Amino acid sequence: MNYRLEYISEDDFEKLVNRVCHEILGCGVIEFTKGKDGGRDGKFTGVANKFPSEREPWRGKFIIQAKHTDNPIASCSDNDFQRKIENEEILKLYKLRENNELDNYILFTNRKLSAIKGTRLVQKIKKEVGIDNVEIIGKEVINRYLSKYKHITKDLSLDKHILPFEFTDSDLKELVVEFTKEIKSDKERLKIAVDRVKKDFTYIDKDQKNEKNKLGKEYFEIIKGNSLLHFAKIDEFLQNPINSELSDMYMDSAFELKNLITVKRDEFGAFEEIFVLIYNLVCDRNPKLRNKRFIYVFLHYMYFNCDIGQK
């Protein structure tokens, strides 16, 4: 289950983290309080209930931090987040360790946590602070905790922040895989298609469509700059009789998404939020998929063709 934690407040996120820590550490967790430096930390002293496991729990003095963002695509790999930890938090943690106030550090964030950079950051904290027990818990693990501890989602009314729809991502994945094979093997025809795209697509006035669908002007410029040049090639790809099965996949996928978006449209603000949601779902379910940018390209093509969104 995925919860849209970017829509809750920083205070509510701290409450969420506190409730999770009551489960995995124990009822002795001290709720988040404002420190001298303006930061907010939770604390716990003792033996954890089941973190990182019941068999080998951490013990001692814990510092718990919660870092919330309202950016739905934020990642722990983002430079601003990395700099914040490296330039500010590590120094504070070092001082706590020097004062014998820190044995274990757990950072909760609703950012996506990448395995490589997340591991590097954890190792850096361990080395520079001088403790062995450090963990960064990203939104993926938080979602698992919320799915396990249903009473937390109920008490904090988080059910309204569940990602609002599921769809068959395999069709869209297959389209990306096969399309990227074709454009790599046929670069000359791609150049011709790029030249033709201006005639076939750019004449369409999208101002009214964008207004109806609440698609931002800045995001529409991204579509025109990064995706539009592929649209004529997608046309050729889908109309080629050899690709009839893939064309059917496209129609099925577009039809499914159109219905879901229509039913759940009020759950979102700007239309680009829907693009981001679908992209993230496909990537999360297909971590080994290459050329992921073409997920966006196909979604933008669907939008331009009025296969999704209001006409």
C-alpha positions as CSV (number, residue, x, y, z in Angstrom):
1,M,0.0,0.0,0.0
2,N,1.3,3.5,-0.9
3,Y,0.3,6.5,1.2
4,R,0.7,10.0,-0.2
5,L,2.6,11.3,2.8
6,E,3.6,14.5,0.9
7,Y,0.1,15.7,1.6
8,I,0.3,15.5,5.4
9,S,1.9,18.2,7.6
10,E,5.3,18.1,9.2
11,D,3.6,17.8,12.6
12,D,1.5,14.9,11.4
13,F,4.5,13.1,9.9
14,E,6.2,13.4,13.3
15,K,3.2,11.9,15.0
16,L,3.2,9.1,12.5
17,V,6.9,8.4,13.1
18,N,6.3,8.5,16.9
19,R,3.6,5.9,16.6
20,V,5.7,3.6,14.5
21,C,8.5,3.9,17.0
22,H,6.2,3.0,19.8
23,E,5.7,-0.3,17.9
24,I,9.2,-1.1,16.9
25,L,11.1,0.4,19.9
26,G,8.7,0.6,22.8
27,C,6.3,2.7,24.8
28,G,9.1,4.6,26.4
29,V,9.6,6.7,23.2
30,I,9.7,10.4,24.1
31,E,7.8,12.4,21.5
32,F,9.4,14.9,19.3
33,T,10.5,18.1,21.1
34,K,12.2,21.2,19.9
35,G,15.9,21.4,20.7
36,K,18.1,24.4,21.2
37,D,19.1,24.5,17.5
38,G,15.5,24.5,16.4
39,G,15.5,20.9,15.3
40,R,13.0,18.3,16.5
41,D,14.1,14.9,17.8
42,G,12.4,11.9,19.4
43,K,14.3,9.8,22.0
44,F,14.2,6.3,23.5
45,T,16.4,4.6,26.0
46,G,16.4,0.8,26.5
47,V,16.1,-2.3,24.4
48,A,14.1,-2.1,21.2
49,N,11.0,-4.3,20.9
50,K,11.8,-5.4,17.4
51,F,14.3,-3.1,15.6
52,P,16.1,-4.0,13.5
53,S,14.8,-7.5,14.6
54,E,13.3,-9.2,17.6
55,R,16.3,-11.6,17.7
56,E,19.0,-8.9,17.6
57,P,17.4,-5.6,18.9
58,W,19.4,-2.5,19.3
59,R,19.8,-1.2,22.8
60,G,21.0,2.0,24.5
61,K,20.2,5.6,23.8
62,F,18.3,6.3,20.6
63,I,17.9,9.6,18.7
64,I,15.0,9.5,16.2
65,Q,14.6,12.2,13.5
66,A,11.7,12.8,11.1
67,K,12.4,14.8,7.9
68,H,9.3,15.5,5.9
69,T,8.9,16.9,2.3
70,D,5.9,17.9,0.3
71,N,7.7,17.0,-2.9
72,P,6.1,13.8,-4.3
73,I,9.2,12.8,-6.2
74,A,11.8,13.7,-3.6
75,S,14.6,11.3,-3.0
76,C,17.3,10.8,-0.4
77,S,19.7,11.1,-3.3
78,D,18.8,14.8,-3.8
79,N,21.7,17.1,-3.3
80,D,19.9,19.3,-0.8
81,F,19.0,16.4,1.4
82,Q,22.5,15.0,1.3
83,R,24.0,18.4,2.1
84,K,21.6,18.9,5.0
85,I,22.7,15.6,6.6
86,E,26.4,16.0,5.9
87,N,26.7,19.7,6.8
88,E,24.3,19.9,9.8
89,E,23.0,16.7,11.2
90,I,26.3,14.8,11.4
91,L,27.9,17.5,13.5
92,K,25.0,17.5,16.0
93,L,25.0,13.7,16.2
94,Y,28.8,13.8,16.8
95,K,28.3,16.2,19.8
96,L,25.6,13.9,21.2
97,R,27.8,10.9,20.9
98,E,30.7,12.8,22.6
99,N,28.3,13.7,25.5
100,N,27.4,10.0,25.8
101,E,23.8,10.7,24.7
102,L,23.8,8.6,21.5
103,D,24.2,4.9,20.7
104,N,21.6,4.5,17.9
105,Y,20.3,6.9,15.2
106,I,17.2,6.3,13.1
107,L,16.1,8.8,10.5
108,F,12.6,8.6,9.0
109,T,11.8,10.4,5.8
110,N,9.0,10.3,3.3
111,R,11.6,10.5,0.5
112,K,12.4,7.6,-1.8
113,L,15.5,5.8,-0.6
114,S,17.9,4.6,-3.2
115,A,20.0,1.5,-2.3
116,I,23.4,2.9,-3.4
117,K,23.3,6.5,-2.2
118,G,21.3,5.6,0.9
119,T,23.9,3.0,1.9
120,R,26.7,5.5,1.3
121,L,25.0,8.1,3.5
122,V,24.5,5.6,6.3
123,Q,28.1,4.6,6.1
124,K,29.2,8.2,6.2
125,I,27.2,8.9,9.3
126,K,28.5,5.8,11.0
127,K,32.1,6.8,10.3
128,E,32.0,10.4,11.1
129,V,29.7,10.1,14.2
130,G,31.5,7.1,15.5
131,I,28.5,4.7,16.1
132,D,27.6,1.4,14.5
133,N,23.8,1.5,14.6
134,V,22.5,3.9,12.0
135,E,19.5,3.5,9.8
136,I,17.6,5.7,7.3
137,I,14.0,4.6,6.8
138,G,12.5,5.9,3.5
139,K,8.9,6.0,2.4
140,E,9.0,2.4,1.1
141,V,9.6,1.0,4.5
142,I,7.2,3.5,6.2
143,N,4.5,2.3,3.9
144,R,5.2,-1.3,4.9
145,Y,4.9,-0.3,8.6
146,L,1.6,1.5,7.9
147,S,0.2,-1.5,6.1
148,K,1.2,-3.7,9.1
149,Y,0.0,-1.4,11.9
150,K,-3.4,-0.5,10.6
151,H,-4.4,1.2,13.8
152,I,-1.9,3.9,13.1
153,T,-3.4,4.7,9.7
154,K,-6.9,4.7,11.3
155,D,-6.0,6.9,14.3
156,L,-4.2,9.5,12.1
157,S,-6.8,9.3,9.3
158,L,-4.1,8.3,6.8
159,D,-6.5,6.2,4.6
160,K,-7.4,9.3,2.6
161,H,-3.8,9.5,1.6
162,I,-3.6,6.1,0.0
163,L,-2.4,6.2,-3.6
164,P,-5.8,6.2,-5.3
165,F,-5.6,3.6,-8.0
166,E,-4.0,0.5,-9.2
167,F,-3.5,-0.4,-12.9
168,T,-1.9,-3.1,-15.1
169,D,1.6,-1.8,-15.5
170,S,2.9,-4.7,-17.5
171,D,1.4,-3.4,-20.8
172,L,3.1,0.0,-20.4
173,K,6.4,-1.7,-19.5
174,E,6.2,-3.9,-22.6
175,L,5.5,-0.9,-24.8
176,V,8.6,0.8,-23.5
177,V,10.8,-2.2,-23.9
178,E,9.7,-2.9,-27.5
179,F,9.6,0.7,-28.6
180,T,13.1,1.4,-27.4
181,K,14.4,-1.7,-29.3
182,E,12.9,-0.3,-32.5
183,I,14.2,3.2,-32.2
184,K,17.7,1.9,-31.5
185,S,17.7,-0.3,-34.6
186,D,16.2,2.3,-36.9
187,K,17.8,5.6,-36.3
188,E,17.4,6.9,-39.8
189,R,13.6,6.5,-39.8
190,L,13.6,8.1,-36.4
191,K,15.1,11.2,-37.9
192,I,12.4,11.3,-40.5
193,A,9.8,10.9,-37.9
194,V,11.2,13.7,-35.8
195,D,11.0,16.0,-38.8
196,R,7.4,15.0,-39.4
197,V,6.3,15.5,-35.8
198,K,6.1,19.2,-36.2
199,K,3.5,18.9,-38.9
200,D,1.5,16.2,-37.2
201,F,1.3,17.4,-33.6
202,T,2.4,20.9,-33.0
203,Y,-0.5,22.5,-34.8
204,I,-2.9,21.1,-32.2
205,D,-4.0,23.9,-29.8
206,K,-3.6,22.5,-26.3
207,D,-4.2,25.6,-24.2
208,Q,-7.9,24.7,-23.6
209,K,-7.1,21.1,-22.9
210,N,-4.4,22.0,-20.4
211,E,-6.7,24.4,-18.7
212,K,-9.5,21.8,-18.4
213,N,-7.0,19.2,-17.1
214,K,-5.1,21.6,-14.8
215,L,-1.8,20.8,-16.5
216,G,0.8,23.4,-15.7
217,K,2.4,25.6,-18.3
218,E,5.9,24.8,-17.1
219,Y,5.2,21.0,-17.3
220,F,3.7,21.4,-20.7
221,E,7.0,22.9,-21.9
222,I,8.8,19.8,-20.6
223,I,6.4,17.6,-22.7
224,K,7.1,19.7,-25.8
225,G,10.9,19.8,-25.1
226,N,11.5,16.1,-24.2
227,S,8.6,14.0,-25.4
228,L,7.1,15.6,-28.5
229,L,9.9,14.6,-30.8
230,H,9.1,10.9,-30.3
231,F,5.3,11.1,-31.0
232,A,5.5,10.5,-34.8
233,K,7.7,7.6,-34.3
234,I,5.2,6.1,-31.7
235,D,2.5,6.7,-34.4
236,E,4.5,4.6,-36.9
237,F,5.3,2.0,-34.2
238,L,1.7,1.5,-33.2
239,Q,0.3,1.5,-36.8
240,N,2.8,-1.0,-38.1
241,P,0.9,-4.3,-38.7
242,I,3.8,-6.2,-37.2
243,N,3.1,-4.5,-33.9
244,S,-0.7,-5.2,-33.8
245,E,-0.4,-6.9,-30.4
246,L,1.5,-4.1,-29.0
247,S,-1.0,-1.6,-30.4
248,D,-3.7,-3.6,-28.6
249,M,-1.7,-3.3,-25.4
250,Y,-1.5,0.4,-25.9
251,M,-5.2,0.8,-26.4
252,D,-6.0,-1.4,-23.3
253,S,-3.5,0.5,-21.2
254,A,-4.9,3.9,-22.3
255,F,-8.5,2.8,-21.8
256,E,-7.7,1.5,-18.3
257,L,-5.9,4.7,-17.3
258,K,-8.5,7.0,-18.8
259,N,-11.2,5.4,-16.7
260,L,-9.2,5.4,-13.5
261,I,-8.1,9.0,-14.0
262,T,-11.7,10.1,-14.7
263,V,-13.0,8.3,-11.5
264,K,-10.2,9.5,-9.3
265,R,-9.4,12.9,-10.8
266,D,-10.5,14.8,-7.7
267,E,-7.9,13.0,-5.6
268,F,-5.2,15.1,-7.4
269,G,-4.3,18.7,-7.9
270,A,-2.3,19.4,-11.1
271,F,-2.4,16.7,-13.9
272,E,1.3,16.3,-13.8
273,E,0.9,14.7,-10.4
274,I,-0.9,11.8,-12.2
275,F,2.1,11.4,-14.6
276,V,4.5,11.2,-11.6
277,L,2.3,8.7,-9.8
278,I,2.0,6.4,-12.8
279,Y,5.8,6.7,-13.5
280,N,6.7,5.8,-9.9
281,L,4.4,2.9,-9.8
282,V,5.8,1.4,-13.0
283,C,9.4,2.0,-11.9
284,D,8.7,0.5,-8.4
285,R,7.3,-2.6,-9.9
286,N,9.9,-3.0,-12.6
287,P,13.2,-1.9,-11.0
288,K,15.3,-3.4,-13.8
289,L,13.5,-1.7,-16.6
290,R,15.8,0.4,-18.7
291,N,15.1,3.6,-20.6
292,K,12.5,4.6,-18.0
293,R,12.1,8.0,-19.5
294,F,9.9,6.5,-22.2
295,I,7.3,5.8,-19.6
296,Y,6.8,9.5,-19.5
297,V,7.0,9.7,-23.3
298,F,4.1,7.2,-23.7
299,L,2.0,8.9,-21.0
300,H,2.6,12.3,-22.7
301,Y,1.6,10.8,-26.0
302,M,-1.6,9.5,-24.5
303,Y,-2.4,12.9,-23.2
304,F,-1.6,14.7,-26.5
305,N,-3.8,12.2,-28.4
306,C,-6.6,12.7,-25.9
307,D,-6.5,9.1,-24.9
308,I,-6.3,10.2,-21.3
309,G,-7.5,13.4,-19.8
310,Q,-10.4,15.6,-20.9
311,K,-10.5,16.6,-24.5
